[in-house]
Amino acid sequence: MDNLSDTLKKLKITAVDRTDDSLEGCLDCLLQALAQNNMETSEKIQGSGILQLFASLLVPQSSCTAKVANIIAEIAKNEFMRIPCVDAGLISPLVQLLNSKDQEVLLQTGRALGNICYDSHSLQAQLINMGVIPTLVKLLGIHCQNAALTEMCLVAFGNLAELESSKEQFASTNIAEELVKLFKKQIDHDKREMVFEVLAPLAENDAIKLQLVEAGLVECLLEIVQQKVDSDKEEAIAELKTASDLMVLLLLGDESMQKLFEGGKGNVFQRVLSWIPSNNHQLQLAGALAIANFARNDGNCIHMVDNGIVEKLMDLLDRHVEDGNVTVQHAALSALRNLAIPVINKAKMLSAGVTEAVLKFLKSEMPPVQFKLLGTLRMLIDAQAEAAEQLGKNVQLVERLVEWCEAKDHAGVMGESNRLLSALIRHSKSKDVIKTIVQSGGIKHLVTMATSEHVIMQNEALVALALIAALELGTAEKDLESAKLVQILHTLLADERSAPEIKYNSMVLICALMGSESLHKEVQDLAFLDVVSKLRSHENKSVAQQASLTEQRLAVES
């Protein structure tokens, strides 16, 4: 290593004199030493103070530039050398060198910048601000025949694409076109995998999604699916998953999704439909998720329901009832839930037997499946009195809902169960449904729901409770009492933060409770008149009017 000390001293002199031949010799010695013992050599370089000189050697016209950049790339493999490289002012001259025409200089410069900024979001953000993204995209286009340079660009894109701030810059380049061009040329699995790793984070951006669709990525992905679907090789299975997942990701953008839907006539939409009846779980999953994404506006939903998609999804669910694939169940239920949103689809889906198909999953112990099952039923019965009554009298369902209303570990399932309980009452307005819910112990959950942090849920609970009080007060009286409904209503009315509709519905409910002797007594004991009379001057007209009516009722009843 004494030779190394001599080399470093000599390098200091030649770096200043700029005698290229002797400089080159010194640089070769350093590269050799780094190859033998990178860490020890790097420490010596740091101690020698030579790093500061490197910045002046990174000049486009010198024959030594590539070697200097190579040395920087090598030493920056060590974490302890990265900050010293930054402090030595190497980033700016390296970024300048990305405009070089020399392929070796470009390669070593890219490696050096990549290693210095490895794992540092702040340094990567600095590179983005210095405009490296458009430069690298241009390089990829010019040097696409150079495998090493192409790989360097892909690694850089992969790292930079993780930063949100990069997406806008990427979107203003022709990255989509370049990556798709490159992707089409790759036969090797590992190379394609590298392109995939860049495409996935970039495709999270809606503008880039659309660019990738326009550049023909979807056709490439469909081709991969077709090639790999029957293979049981590990590589092929992995590639099929990556391609179909990316396909679903592209459909998350509204514009890209609509472009691929093409009024339901598009080749892509038709191909995705054919995935649903396939025997490959990954394709079934991607197909169902794709349908759920296509079903994000009423027009698409109506078209799909009219063209038999519901039957395909029900068949798929049927294949996964016993020990089925949970992700496929979840995806198919998501698709059905979205399809049930347009009013015109509800009756069609009900008569197709969707409720029966969905209820088969009532015994599922998987919260994601439970959540989607509940959401699908809630969408289906919206303003469908007959269906709501039929489901509301289903003791097995109501008991399961009451059980899930206590799923403290799964807030989503708990919230959806409460909302469905309330919806069964609100849409059926049926005494039998109310009796079933009372007998199953559901009342206390509706009362608790009235204290939810979400106004929409509070409101749904209060409307359901008002219907219970109007239609079956005698049956529910004891449960309403033990759930402390009257105290809760007093709190809601006294709380200035309660939304106007909450105050309004609370007063409607108070009036409805007067028909019960024990609840009436509770209302009198809590001095509701004081709270209600203050609301007569409420800025919301409906609240003020209801306050006057409630005040009269309270005064008469007292």
N, C-alpha and C positions, 0 to 999 in steps of 0.2 A: 504493500500500500504506500510505501515511500514514493514509488513511481507516480502514484496518484497525486501526492502533494506537489511533486515537481511539475506534473502536467497542469495542475491548477495554477501554480505560479506562472508557468509559461503562457497559459491561456490568458491570464490577466494582461500580460505584456502584448501578446499578439492581437488580443481583442481591441486594444487601443491602437496598435499600429495598422490593424486591418491587413495583414499579409495573409492572403487567403490560403496559401499552401500550408504554412506552418499552423494556421488556425484549424484547417481541416484535420491535420494530423492530431492535434490536441483533442479535437471533438471526437475523433475515432477512438482515441484512448479512453475517453470518458464513457463512451457508449459500451466499450468492451468491459470496463470496470463495472458499469451498471448491470451488464448481462451476468457478470460473475456474482456480484453481491450488491443488489440494488439498495437495500436499506443503509448499509455502512457507507457506500459511496454517496448516497443522498445526504447523509449527515455531514460528511466531509465537505460536500459542495455548499451546504448551508453555512457551515462554519467558515468557509473561505471568503464569503462575501461576493462570490462571483455572480450570484443570481442577478444582482443589480446591473451587471454588464450585459446580460442576455437580452434585455429589452433593446439595447442599441444594435444587437446583432440580428434582430428579426426584421431584416429589410428585404423587400421583394427582389432586388437585383443581385443579391449575393448568392454564390454557389453553395455557401454553408448554411443557408437559412433552414433547409429541410432537416439538417442534422441538429441544429440548435432546438428546433421545435420537437424533434424526436427525443432529445435529452430531457426537455421540459415534460413531455408526455410520460417518460419513464420515471422521473423523480416524483411526479404528481400522483403516481400510483400509491405513494405513501401518504396517509392522511396528514401526518405532521408537516409535510412539505407544501400543502395546498395554500395555507394562509401566507407563508413566506413568498410563494409565487405571486400571490395577489399584491402583497406589500411591495414586491419588487417591480410592480407596474407592468406585468407581462400580459395582462388581459387585453388591453387596448391594441398593442402592436400585433397580437395574435389575431384579433378580430379583423384588423386591416388586411392581414395575409389571406383571409378567406376570399379576397378578390383576385388572388394570384391565378395565373394560367397553368402553373406547374402542378401536375397531379400529385407528385410526391410531397411538395410543400403543403398542398391542400390536405392530404391525408394526415400528415404529422401534426399540422395545425389543429385539425379537427380532433385528433386524439388528445393533444395537449389541453385544449379548452374543455373537452369532455372530462378528462381526469381531474383538472383543477376544480371544476364546478360540480364534480360528482357528489350527489346527495346534499347539495346546498341550494335550497330554493332561492335564497337571497342572491347568490351569484348567478343562478340560472335566470332569475328575473332581470338582473343587470345585463346579461347577454341579450335578452329579449328587447330591452330598452335600447340596446346598441344596434338593433336591427339585424340580428343574425338570421332570423327566420326566413325573410325573403331571399337572402343571399344563399342560404343552404338549399332552399327549394330550387333556385336557379341552378345551383351546382348539380343537384340530382338530375335535372333535365339534361344538362350538358354532358355529364360524365356517366350516363346510365350504363355504358359498356364496361366501366371500371368497377369490378365487383367490390374491391376493398373500399373505394370511395363511397359507393352506394351504401354499403353496410355502415360506414361511419355516419352518413347522413341519417340513416334509419335509427341508429342508436341515439343520435342527437334529438331527432324528432320525438322518439319515445320518451326521453327524459323531459324535454321542454313541454310536450303535450299534456303532462300532468298538471302544469300550472294553468290556472284559469285565465291568467292574463295573456297566455299565448294564443288562445283560441281565436280572438279577433284578428290577430296578425296572420295566423294560418288561413283564416277565411278570406283574407284579401289577396292571397296568392293562388297559384293554380295547383296547389298541393294535391287536391282530389284527383285531378287529371293525371298528374305524374305518378301518384301511388297506384292508381288503377292500371295505368300503362305498365308499370313495373310488375304489378301483381299478375297481369295476364302472361307475362314472360316467364314467370317462375314455375319450374316444374318440381324443384326440390322442396320437400316438406319443410325443412328448417328455414329456408329462405322465405317461404310463404308465411310461416309462423312469425317471422320478424316483421313482415309488412302488416300482418294482422294486429300485432302488438302496438303498432302506430295508429292503425285505423280505428281500433276500439275507443281510445280516449278522445280522438278527434271527432268521432261520430257522436259524441255526447253533445256537440254544438249543433243547433238546428240549421244554421246557415250551411255548415259543412255537410250535414246530412243530405241536404238538397243537392249540393255540388257533387257528392259521391254518387247519388242516384242518377244525376244527369250525366256523370262520367261513365256510367255503365257498370258500377260495382255490383248491382243486384244480379245482373245476368251472370257475372262471374261466380257469385255465391250460389246461385241456383245450379250452375254447372257442377260445382264442387259437391253439392248435396247429391246430385244425380250420380256422380262418379263414385261417391263413398258410401252410399246408403246400404249397399249389400255386403260391405266388407266387415270382417270382424277383427281386422288388424288394429292394434292400439292407436297407431298414428292416424289411420283413416277415421276412427271413431272420434278422436280429439278434433280433427279438422272439420268433421261434420258438425260437431257441437259448436265450434268457433264460428263457422260460416252461418249456421242457422241462428245463433245468438245475435250475431252482427246484423243479420237480416231484420230481426225483431227490433233491435236498437234503432235501425234506420226508420222504422215505422212509428217511432215515438215523436217524430217531428210532424207537425200538422201538414205543412206543405209537402214534405217528402211522402207522407202517408197518402195524401189525396192524389198525388201524381201517380203513385203506384196502384191505387184503387181503380183509376180510370173508369169510374161509373160502374164498377163491378165487372167490367168486360176485360180488364187488363190481364195480360199473360201472367204477370207476377201474382196477382190475386188468385187466379185459377190454379197456379202451381201450388200456392200455399194451401189452398183448399184440399188438394190431393194429399197433403201431408197428414191430415187429420185421421183418415181411415188407415194410414200405414201401420205396419207392425213395429216400427221403430219408436221407442218411447221418446227419444230426443226430438224426433220430427213431430210426433203428436203434440209434445209440449210447445215446440216453436210454432206449430200451426195454430194451436188454441190461443197462444199469446198474440200471434199476428192478428187473428180475428178480433181479439179484445182490443187491439190497437186500431184496427180498421173501424171498430164500432165506437168511434169517439165523436161522431156527429149523427144527428137524426136521419139524414138522407141515406148514409151508408147503412145504418142499422135497419131501416125499413126495407131497403133493397135486399139485404142479406137474408132477412127473415122471410121475405116473399120468395126467395130463391132456395129455400130448404136448408139453410145453415143450421137451424135449430135441431133438426133431426140428426144431422151429422155429429153435432156436439153431444146430443143425448146418447147416441150410439157409443161415442168415445167414453162418456161417463160410465155407461153400462159395463164397459170392458174393465173399469177400474173400481168397481164397487167393493169386491172382496179382495183384501190385501192389495189394493191398487197403489199406483204410483201417486204419492201425495202432490208432487209438483204438477202433474198432469190434471189431477182433480181440481187443484187450485186455479190453474189456468183456464180450464173449461168452464168452471163456475164464474170466473171473472168475465169471460166472454158473454155468458148468458146474462149476467147482471147488467152489463153495458147494453146488450141488445134489448133488454126489457125497459130501458128508459123512455123511448118514445111512446106516447099514449096509445097510438094505433097498433103497436106491437104486443101490448099486454094481453089482450083477449086472444090473439092468435097463438101466443106462446102458452097461455093457460089451456087452450083447447088442444094444443099439441102434446100436453101432458108434462110440461116442464116441472110443475110443482111436485108431481109424483117422482120424477127422475131425481130432483134435488133432495127430496125427503129421504131418499135411500142413504144419504150421507149423515143423517141425524146422529148416528152412533159414532161418528168420527171423533177421535180424541185429539186431532191436530188443529190447534188454534187458527192457522191460516185458512184451512178448509172450512172450519166453523164460521169464520168471519165472512167469507165469500158466500157461503150458503145463506146466512142471515140476510146479507145485502141483496142477494138475488130474490129471496122471498119478499123482502120489503118493497123492492121495485115492482114486482109482479102484482101485488095487491093494492098498489096505489090507486085509489078511486075505483077499485073493483070489488063492490060490496059482496057479491056472491062468493068470490074466491076468499075474501077476508073472513067471511063467516065460516066457510068450510074449514079453513085452516085454524081459525080461532076456537072451533069446537073439537079440534084434534088434541085430545088430552096428552098423548105422547109428546107432541110438539111443544105444547104449552109448558109441560113439566120440564122439558129439556131447556126451554127458554129461561124458566125461573132458576134452574140450576146454573146456567151460564151467566145470569145476572149477578152471580156472586163470584165470577172468575176474576178475582182481584189482580191476578198476575197478568191478565190479558185485557187491558183497557179497551182495545178495539172490539173484542168479542162481547165484553160486558156492555159497552155502549150500544152496539148493534142489537143485542138481545132486548135491552130496554126499549129501543126504538121500535123493534118489531112488535113487542107486546102492546105498546101504545097504538101502533098502526092497525093492529087487528081490531082494536076497539073503535078507533076513529073511522076506519073505512067500512066496518060492518054495521056499526051502531046497533049491535045485536045483544039482547038480554042474555041469550044462551052463551055467547062468547064471554060476556062479563062474568057470568056464573062460573064458567070453566076456569077463568083466570083467578077468580076469588078462591075457588076450591083448591087450586094448585099453589096458592100462596104468593100470587104475583102482585098483589096490591101494594105491599110495602116497598117493592122496587119502583113502582110508578111514583110513589110519594118521594122516595129518595131522588128519583130522576128530576123532580121539580126543583131540586137544589143544584142541578148540574152547572158546571161553569160555562156550558154552551147554551146560549139563548134558545137556539132552535130546539134543543132537547128539552129544556124547561117548558117551552111552549107546548110541545107535543104531549108532554106529561100532563100539563094542566088541562088541555082540551080533553084528553082521555078521561081524566078524573072527573071533569064536569059531566061527561056523558055517563059515567058510572053513577054519579050522584043523581042525575036526572032519571036514569032508567032502572037502577037496581040499588038504591041507597040502603034499603033494609038489609040486603045480602052482604053489602060491603062495609056496613057501619062499624062493626067491631074492629075490622082490620084498619080502617081509616083512623080510628081512634088510637089504636095501639101504635100506629106509625107516626103519631103526633102531627097529622096533617094541618090541624087548625093553627098550631104554634108556627109551623113552617110558613103558612100563608101570612100570618101576622108579620113575620120577619121579612118576607118578600115585599109586603106593602110598605113597611116602615123603612126599608133600605132605599136610600136615594139612588143607588147605582142600578136598581132593577130597571130593565127596559120597559117602555110604555106597554108593549103587548103582554108582558109578564104581569104588570099591575092590573091591566084590564081583565085578563083571564083569571087572575086570583080573585078579583071581586065577583066575577060571574060564578066562580066556584063557591065562594062564601054564601052567595044567595041560594045556590042549589043545596048546600048542606043544611039549610034551615029546616028542612023537612025531617031531620033526625033530632029527636029530643036531646040525646046526650051530646051530640056535636053542637047543637044550638046553644046548649048551656056553656060549652067551652068557648064559643064565640062571644057570649055575653061576658064571661069572666075575664076575657082578655082585652076588654075596652077597645073593640075594633072601631067604634064610632069616631074616636079621636083621630086615628090614622086615616080613616076614609074621608072624613070631612076636610082634612088638609088637601086631599087629592082633587077636591072640587075645582081648585084654581090651577090644576095642572095644565101645562102648555099644550099637551096633546088633547084635542077635542073629545076623542072617543073615551079617553081615560076620565076626563072631567065629567062627561055625561054619565058614564057608568058609576062614578063616585056618587053622583046625586041620587041615582036609582038605588044604589046599595045603601046609602045613608037612610033613604026613606024606608027601605025594607027593614033595616036594623032598628030604626026608631019604632016602626009599627010592631015588629016582633018582640021588642023589649017590653 
